[in-house]
Amino acid sequence: MFTRVSNFCRQILSHEKDLLSDISTVCQVTVIQRKNHRILQKNISDNAIKVIYRLNKSGYEAYLVGGSVRDLLLNKTPKDFDITTNATPDQVRMLFRNCRLVGRRFRLAHIIFGHEIIEVATFRSHHKPKEQGVVNRNGASCTQNGMLLRDNIFGSIEDDAQRRDLTINSLYYNICDRTVRDYSGGLIDLECGIIRMIGDPETRYREDPVRMLRVIRFSTKLNMQIDCKTKKPIPYLARLLYDIPPARLFEETLKLLQSGYGYHTYLQLCKYQLFQPLFPIITHYLSTQSNKNIEHIIILVLKKTDLRIQHQKPVNPELLFSTLYWYPQLIITQKFSQEKNCTYYDAFLTAMNYLLDQVSRSLAIPKRITNLVRDIWNLQLRLSIRDSKRTSILIEHPRFRTAYHLLKMRAIVEANYELHDLVSWWHQFQISTESEQNNMINILRQNPVPSCQPSSLCKCISSCPTQRERNICQE
C-alpha cells in the first residue's frame, strides 16, 4: 500500500513539474454566473440532468460540456448532451446499469435511455512527448508522427480543458449552481465568431488529424472564421488523414456532407486540400477528365441535400454516394468495355464492383449502403426501357424514388433532351392512374423512341446488340 501511494505521489509531482506551470498560465478560469448567460435548465435533457445528479450524489464532479453548452449559449437546440466527470469509466459503469463502455482510443461511457445516449467522459490529462511509440501504465500511446493511438490518462478539469480541441467546445456548465466555466477563452471566441485550436495547432492535428475536419465542419456550421494559426498547417498536414481508419472517415464524411451545410463544407474541403484524402477517386477524375459533369453533379446533390435538411426532410447516404461516384463509374465502365472486349452490361457490373471496392479503402461504406448504391445504378439502365410489361412493377421498386432523383440530376447536369424527356415521362407515369399508365406504355410500343444514353461517354444498354442484355435489365 505504501509503495502504491509513493508511486502515485511521485507521478503527480513529476506531472506537475512538467505541466502545471503551463496550465496555470493558460487556464485562468472565468466563471459566468447564471444571470449573465442564456442557458436555461429546461432546455437541457432530463436524462443528462439525472446522470449529473447521480454522479454528484456519489461524490464525483460532473459537468455538461462541449457542443451542447456551445449551442445553448447560441440559443440553438443541441443535438446531444455530453458530460465530463472525474469518475473513471469503470466507476461510471458501477453507478448505471444501463451503461456500456466503448472506444479503445478514448474510453467512454455510454448511458442509454431508449433512443437517447448520454456520453460520459473522464477528465483527460496531458501525455508526454517522450512516450511516443510506447504504451505507458496509464494507457497513453502515440505514433512517431505524433498521432495518438490511445489516450486514457485521467486528470483534473483544468487538464481536461486543455486536452479539448477547440476553445468554443471547452466550456463547462455546472447544473448545481448554473454557472459556466471557461478555461480557454471560448466565450470570447464564441462572441467574436472565431474557430481557434487550443494549444499548438500542428501538434494537435498530428495527435488527431480528424481535428482538421472538425475545424472545417464547425466553421461552416456556425458560420465562423478560422483563426490564422489554426488554419495555416491544414493544407500540408491534410495527408495525415490517410492514416485514419476508413470507418471513422466514413462517419466524419456523413457529418460533413449531410448536416445541412454540405455545399459550403465541400468548398472549404477543396480550399484546404482535405477533399482528396476523403475522395481520392473523385479527385483523380476531376483533375484528369475534361468532363465537368462530375463537379456539377457534386455541387447539385449537395445543394439539394442541404435544401431537404433545411425543410426537415429525410436524406439518405445511398443517394449521396451513388451520385458522387456515378460519372467515375461510367468512365471505368467504358474503360473495361474497351479493354476487356466485353458487353457494356458486363463491363457495367464489373465497374460497379471494382469502384466500390476502391472506395472502401478510403471510406469504409457499410455493405448495406453499397448494396443500395448498386440497385440505384442498375435502375438507371432499367429506367430507360419503358416498353415492357414490367414497367408498372418497376415503379414499386424500393429504390425507385432514389434512382429517379439521380435521373433528374443527370438530366440537369448533362442538359440532355432525351434525359429530360425520360424524367418527364416517369413523372407523369407516377401521378397517372393504372389505365393511364397502360395507355402510356402502349403509345411507346406503337411509337418507340430511342433509349437515352447513360452518358455521352458510354453506349446505352438498350442499343447493345444482344437481346440477352435487354432481358437482364428488364428483370
N, C-alpha and C positions, 0 to 999 in steps of 0.2 A: 504494500500500500504506500509506504514511504517513497519507494522508487518511482511509482506512478506519479505521485504528487510532485516530486522533484523534477522529473522529466517534463511534466506539464508546465511547471514554473519556468524551467529553462527555455522551453519552446516559446512561451508567452513573452519572456524578456527579450529573446533574440528577435522575435517578430516585431516587438515594439521598437527595438533598436534600429531595425531596417526601415520600418514603415510609419511608425506613429508620428514622427516629426513631420512627415509629408502630409499625413491625414489631418493633423491639427491645423496646418496652414491652409489646407483646401476646404476641409469640412467644418466650416463655421456655420452651424445650423441656424436657419431662420425659421422661427415658429410663427405661423399666421393664425391668429385667433379666429374663433367661429364667426364673429361679426364682420370680419374682413375678407371672407371668401364666399363663393357662391354654392358650395356643396351643401345639399340638403339630404338629411338621413333617409328621407322617404324615397329618394332616387337610387338608393343602394339596395342590392339584392338582399332579401331576408335571409337567404341561405348563407351569404357571406358574413352577415352580422352574427348569425348563430355560430359560425366557425370561430370568428374572432372572440366572441364572448366565452366560448368553451375553452379556448386556449388561454385567455386571461384568467379564468377561474382556476385553471390548473397551474397557474404561476408563471406562464410564459408571456413574453411580449408578442404582440401581433398587430400588424398594420395593413390597411389597404394600400396597394402600391401600383405604380406603373400606369398603363394606359387608362385604367378606369378612373384614377384620380385626375389625370390629364383631361379626359373627356368631360368629367363632371365640372371641372373648373372652366371648361369652354362651353358649358351648357349643352353638351352633346350626350346622347344615350350610349353608355358603354356597351361594347359587345360582350364582354365578360369581366369578371372581377377576380383579380389575383391578390393573394395575401402573402406577406412575408413575416417570418417569426424567428425567434431564437431556438425554437424546438427543432430537434433533428427529425428527419423523415421517419425514422423508426418510432420516435416519441409521438409524432402526429398520428401514425397508424395505430398506436396503442389507445389513442383517445377516440378514434372514429371507426366504427365497424364498417362504414360504407367508404372506406379509404383503400386506395391501391397505390403502390409506389411505381413510378415509371421513370424511364430515362437512365441511360448509362453515363452519358457525358455530364449531365446535370441531374442529380437525383431529386425528384419532385414527388409531392404527394397530391393525388387527385382525389377529392372528396366528392362523391357522386350523389346528386339529388335529382333522380329522374333524368330529364334531358339536360339539366344544368350541371356543369362540373366546376367546382371551385378549386383552383390550383394554389397549392400552398408550397412555398419555397423557403428554405432555411437561409438566414443571413449568410452571404458569401464573404470570404476573406480574400486576401491577396495571395498569389503564388509567387515564388521566387524564380528569376531567370535562370539561376544555376540548376534548377530542377528539370530543365528541358530534356526530353527524351527519357526521363526516369519517373517511375511512379513512386511517390513517397508514401509514408504511412497514413497520411491524411487524404490520399486519393487524388493528388494533382498529377497530371501528365500532359505533356505537350510535345509536338514535333520540333525538329531543329529549325523549321521555318517560323516557329512561334505559335502554331495553331494548337489550341487547347483540345486535347482528346478526352480529358477528364478533369473536372474542377469541383471537387466536393470538399474543399477546405472551408470550414464554417468560421464565422467571426461575429462582429458586432454590427449594429445598424449603420454605424459610420463607415465600416469597411464595405458593407453591402451597397451603400450609396455610391461608392467609388467603383464598384465592380459592375454597375449597370452601364448600359451603352450610351444613351442619350440623356442630356440634362432634363428634358421635359418628361422623361419616363422615370426620373429619380425623385419622385415626390411621394411622400408618405402621409396617409390620413389616419389619425388616431380616433377611433369611434368613441372612446370613453370621454375624452374632453373636446372632441370635434375640432381638433387643430390640424393644420397641415404643416409638415416638417420638410424643409428644403435644405439639402446639404450641398448642392452644386450649382445654384443659381438658375434652377429650372423655371422658377416663376417669372424671372425677368425675361428669359428666352421665350417663354410662352407668350408673354405680353408683347414682345418685340417681333414674334414670328420667326424665330431662328432655330434651325436644327443644328445642334452642336454636340460633338462627341466628347464624352468625359475622358480625360487623360490624353495621351498622345494618340492621335487618330491612326497612324500607321501601325503602331504596336497593337492597338485594339482590333484593327482589321486583320492583322496576322493571327491574332488569337482566335478570331471567328470571322472568316470572310463574308458570312451571310449578313453581317452588320452593314456592309455596303448596300445591300439590297434593302435593308430596313431604313437606311438613311433616305434612299430614293422613295420608298413607299410612304414614309411619313411626310416627306416634303411635299409630295403631290396630294396626299390625302388631306393634310391640314393646310395646304396652300402656303407653305412657309419657305423661306430662303435657307439654303445650306451655308453654314459658316465656311469661310475661305479655307481655314486649316482642315476642316472636316472633309471638304470635297477634293482638296488638292491631291491626296495619294490615290484616290479611287481608280483613275484610268490605268495607272501602271501596276496596280495590285489586283485588277479585275481577273487576271489569270489564276489567282488563288482559288476562285470558285470551282475550278476543275477538280480540286481535291475534296470538295464537299460531296457527301453521298447523294446519288441521284434522287433517292426517295425524299430527302429533305429539300432538295431544289424543286421537286415537283410541288410540294406543299407551299413553298415560298412563291412559286410561279402563279399558283391559283390566287394567293393573297394579292399579288401584284396586278394581275390582269382581270380578276373577277371580283373586284370590290367597289366598282363604281367610278374608277378613275384610271382605267386601263390604258386609254389612248395617251394621256399625258405621261403616264408612267413609261409607256413604250418610248416616247420621245426622250425622256430622261435616261432610260437604259441605253439607248443608242448614243446619246451625248457622252455618257461616261464609260462607254465600251463594255457595258455589262450585259448587253443583249446576246453577244456572241457566245459566252460560256453557257448561257441557258439554251440557246437555239443555234448551235453551230451549223446545222444542215441548212436552215433557212438563210443564215448569214452568208453561207457559201454561194447559194444560188442568187442572192441579192447582189453579190459582188461580181459574179461571173456571167450571169444571164442578162441580156438586154431587155428581156420581157419584164415590164414593170407591173404586170398583173399581181405578182407576189406581194409587193409592198402595198399596192392599192387594196387588196383584199384583207391584208392585216389591219390596215387603218379602218376599213369599213366594219369588220367584225368587232373590233374593239370599241368603236363608237356606238354600234348597235347594242353591244353588251352593256356599256355604261348607261345608255338610254333606258334599257329594260330595268336595270337596277334602280335607277332614279324613279321609275314608275312602279317600283316594288313588284316587278315581275320576275319569275324564276329564270335562272340561267343554268346551263349545264356545260361541263368541261368537254364533253364529246363534240359539241358543235364548235367550240373554240379550237380544239386540236385538229379536227377534220378540216376546218377552214384554213388554219395556218399552214398545214402541210399538203393541201390539195394540189397546188401547182408544182412543188417539188416532186410529188408522187407522179404526176403526169410526165414530167421531164424524165424521171427514171424509167417509167413505163415505155416511153419512146426509145430510150437507150437500149433497154432489154429487148424490145421488139426487133430492133435492127441488129443487135449483136448476136442474139440467140436464134434469130431467124424463126421465131415462133409467132403464133397468132396474137393479135392485140389483147384479147381477153386473158390468155395465159400470161402474157407479159404484165398485164394489169394486176393480176393476182400475185405474181412473183414480186412485183414492185411494192405492193402493199406490205407484204411480209418483211421484205428487206428494209424498207424505210422505217417501219415501226420498231424493228429490231435495233436499227441505228439510233433512233430517237431514245430508246430506253437506256442507252449508255450515258446520256446527259440528263434526261428526265425519266425517272422510273415511273412512267404512266402505268397505273394498275391495269391488269388484264381485262377487267370488267369494262374499262373505258376504251381500250384498244379494240375490243370486240365490237363495241358500238361504232367506233370510227370506221371499221371495215364495212359494217352494214350501211352506214351513210354513204361511203364511197361507192359501194356496189349499187345503191339506189340511184346514184347519178346516171348510171348507164341504163338502168331499168326504166327510169322516168322518161327517157327519150322514145320508148316503144309504147305506143298508145293504141295499137290496133289489135290487141289481144283480149281474149275473154277474161284474162286475169287482171285487167286494168282496174276494174272496180274493187278487186281484192287488194291491190297494191296500196290503195289509199288507207286501208286498215292496218298496214304495217306499223309496228310500234315506233319505228324511227322515221316514218313518212314525213311528219311535220319538220323534224330537224333537217332531213335531206332537202325538203322543199325550201327551207330558209337558205341553205347553202346554194341551191339552184338560183334563187333570187339574187344573191350576192354575186354569183358568177355572171349573171346577165348584166348587172350594173357595171361590174368591173370590165368585162370584155366588150360592152356595148355591141353585143351580137344580136341581130334582128331575130334569128331563129331561136336563140335562147329566150328572148323576151316573149316571143310567140308561145314557146313551151310553158313559160311561167304563167302567162295569161290563161292558157288552156287549162292548166292544173288548178288555177284559182277558180275558174268558172266551174270546173268539174266538182270541186269540193262543196260549192254552195248550191249545186243543182240537185233536183230530185232524181230518184232511180231511173225513171223513164227518160228524163232529160239526159242523164249520163249515158244511157244506152244509145240515144239518138246521136250524141256527140261522137261515140265510138263508131257508129255506122257511117256517119259523114266522113270520118277519116278513112274508113275502109273504101268508100266509093271514090274519095279524092285524096289519095295518100300524099303526104308531104314528106320531103326528105328529113331524116332524123338529124337533129343538130349535133355538131361535134362537141366532144368534151372540152376541147381546147384547140386553138389554132395550130398547136404543136402536134396534135395527135389525130389519128383517124377514129371515126366513130364506130362503136361496136356494131351498129346496125348495118354498116356498109362493108363489114368483113365478108369474105367470100363464102364462109361455111354456114349452113343452116344450124349446125350444132351450137354455135356460139349464140345465135339469137334465141335458141331454145333454152340455153342455160340462163340467160338474162331474164327470160320470161318466167322461169321457175323461181 
